Amino acid sequence: MLNTQRLILRAFVPEDAADLYAFRSDAYAQRYNDPPLTNLSQADALIQRMNEGFAAHEMILWAVALRENNRAIGLFGFNKWDRGHNRASIGYNLAREHWRQGLSKEALEAMLGFGF
């Protein structure tokens, strides 16, 4: 778990599925990412895959939640983890209603501080 002034970066839990679906089903926000989710069961499956990837040391993906209510508004993390070359890709999604507030910068700074 990582904490910033306004955010908590934490593991996804099954109860986050509806929030995850809300921002990962937004076709505009997903236009440079994976295809948008089309049903809630896909969000459940994604949470399971993220947790399995973490357990296998393949990725670290956090639910980005507002401190005020702990609701997931984004997914930020390291994926495509290559331990042999000490590198990983950074990926992120943030619910569109939270764009242009400096939240991505805040979450990325915490992630990079953790990663390096």
C-alpha positions in Angstrom: 0.0 0.0 0.0 1.2 3.5 -0.9 -0.2 6.7 0.4 -0.1 10.2 -0.9 -1.7 13.5 0.1 -5.0 12.7 -1.6 -4.7 9.0 -2.6 -4.3 5.4 -1.4 -2.7 3.0 -3.8 -3.8 -0.5 -2.6 -4.5 -4.0 -3.9 -7.8 -4.5 -5.8 -10.4 -6.5 -3.9 -13.5 -8.1 -5.3 -15.7 -5.2 -3.9 -13.9 -2.9 -6.4 -15.4 -4.6 -9.5 -18.1 -2.1 -10.1 -15.7 0.8 -9.8 -13.2 -0.9 -12.0 -15.9 -1.6 -14.6 -17.0 2.0 -14.5 -13.7 3.4 -15.7 -12.5 0.5 -17.8 -15.7 0.4 -19.8 -15.3 4.0 -20.9 -14.4 3.6 -24.6 -12.9 7.1 -24.9 -10.6 6.7 -21.8 -9.6 3.2 -23.1 -8.8 4.3 -26.6 -5.0 3.8 -26.1 -5.4 0.8 -23.8 -7.0 -2.6 -23.8 -10.5 -2.8 -25.3 -13.2 -1.5 -23.0 -14.9 -3.9 -20.6 -18.4 -4.8 -21.6 -19.7 -6.5 -18.5 -19.1 -6.7 -14.8 -17.8 -10.3 -14.9 -14.8 -9.0 -17.0 -14.0 -6.7 -14.1 -14.1 -9.6 -11.7 -11.8 -11.6 -13.9 -9.4 -8.7 -14.3 -9.1 -8.3 -10.5 -8.4 -12.0 -10.3 -5.7 -11.8 -13.0 -4.0 -8.8 -11.4 -3.8 -10.6 -8.0 -2.5 -13.7 -9.7 0.1 -11.7 -11.6 1.2 -10.1 -8.3 1.5 -13.4 -6.6 3.6 -14.7 -9.6 5.9 -11.6 -9.4 4.9 -10.6 -12.9 3.2 -7.3 -12.1 2.3 -4.8 -9.4 -1.0 -3.1 -10.1 -2.7 -0.8 -7.6 -6.2 0.4 -7.2 -5.9 4.1 -6.9 -8.5 5.3 -4.4 -9.4 8.7 -3.0 -8.5 9.0 0.7 -11.9 10.5 1.4 -13.9 7.4 0.5 -11.5 4.6 -0.5 -13.4 4.1 -3.8 -11.2 2.9 -6.8 -10.9 5.6 -9.4 -8.0 4.2 -11.3 -5.6 1.4 -12.0 -1.9 2.2 -11.9 1.1 -0.1 -11.9 4.1 -1.9 -13.3 3.5 -4.7 -15.8 5.6 -6.7 -18.2 8.0 -7.1 -15.4 11.4 -8.4 -16.6 13.3 -9.2 -13.4 16.4 -10.3 -15.4 16.8 -6.8 -16.9 15.4 -4.9 -13.9 12.7 -3.2 -15.9 8.9 -3.0 -16.3 6.3 -1.1 -18.2 4.1 1.5 -16.6 0.4 1.5 -17.3 -2.5 3.4 -15.8 -6.1 4.3 -16.2 -7.9 7.0 -14.4 -11.7 7.6 -14.4 -12.4 10.5 -16.7 -14.1 12.6 -14.1 -10.8 12.8 -12.2 -8.6 14.0 -15.1 -6.8 17.3 -15.0 -6.6 17.4 -11.2 -3.0 16.3 -10.8 -4.0 12.8 -9.5 -2.1 10.9 -12.1 1.1 12.8 -11.4 0.5 12.2 -7.7 0.0 8.4 -8.1 2.9 8.1 -10.6 5.3 9.8 -8.2 4.4 7.4 -5.4 4.8 4.4 -7.8 8.1 5.6 -9.1 9.3 6.2 -5.6 8.4 2.6 -4.7 9.9 1.2 -7.9 13.2 2.9 -7.6 
